[in-house]
Amino acid sequence: MELRIAQSALEDLQAIQTYYREQDVPHIGDDIVAAILKHCGMLQTHPDAGRVVPEFSLDHIREFIHAPFRVVYLRQAKEVVLIRVWRSERQLDLPQSET
């Protein structure tokens, strides 16, 4: 199964790196992003590994927690699309074009 990263998730990952760079610890942001992407790799063979996102209760919108972040993805027939990477306490609100 192919793993794709949507523009929204790419921007989220870049924002994580920017935040830690602004805190003068850019290596922490880089390490977090690398760890999240490594964790996402398992979705290629186990696309059902994450739980259904509670806010939507739709089987194809799933997430896993990579503390302190929620990694939200769409499970589709031939690909998994990473769509958001947000702090775990943040309420989820997806743009209509991504659902």
N, C-alpha and C positions, 0 to 999 in steps of 0.2 A: 504494500500500500504506500502511496506517495504521501509525503509530508510537505505541506505548503504553508508559508507564513503570510497572512494577509497584511496589507499596509497598516491597518490599525494595530496589530500586534507588534509589527516592526517599530512603529512609533512608540508604543509602550516600552519596548525593550531599550530603545534609544533614550527615553525619558528616565529610565532607571539608571542608565550609565551617566546621563547628564546630572542627575541629582547627586550621585556619589562623587562625581568630578567636582561639583560645586562645594561639596563638603570636604574637599582636599583628600579624598581617599578613593581615587579612580579605580584602583585595583579591586576594591570591594564590589563596585558596580560591574566591572568586567567579569569577576568571578561568579557573581549571581547570574548574570546573563548566560554565561557559558554553562553553568549548572542547570539552568532552566532548559536550555536548548538540548543538553545531553539527556535530561529527563524526558523531553518530548520525543526523543528518538524511539522510545519504547512504544509509542503510539502507532508506529508503522507495523508492528507485529501484534500489538494488543490494543486496537482502537476502542475497545469497550472498557479499558482499565479505569477510566475516570467515572465519576458519578454523574448522574443527570443533574443539571444545574437547577437548584430548587426554585429560583425565580421564574423559570419557564416551564418546567416539567415536560420537556420535549426530549424524547429519547436520543435524538441526533445532536443536541447541544449538551456537551459534557464538559467537565472540568476535573482537574486534579489540583491539589494544594502543594505548592512548593513554598513553604513558609518563608516570608509572610505574604506570599503572592498566590492569587487564584489564576490558574492558567486555563483559559476557556477555549474550547475547540469544537468544530463541527465535524461530526463523523459522517462521511458520505460513502457512496458505493466503492469508489476506487481511490479516494484520497481522504486525508485528515487535514483540516485547515485550522491552523492556530489563529484565533481571532482576537483575543484580548489577554493581557497580562496585567492584573490589577492587584493592589493591596487587598488582602483577604477580608478586611472589614468594610470595604467599599461595596455598595449595592450595585448590582449589575444592571446595565441598560445598554442593549445592543442596537446599533443602527439597523433600520429595516432592511437595507440592502444586503446585510450579512446573515440574516436568518432564513 
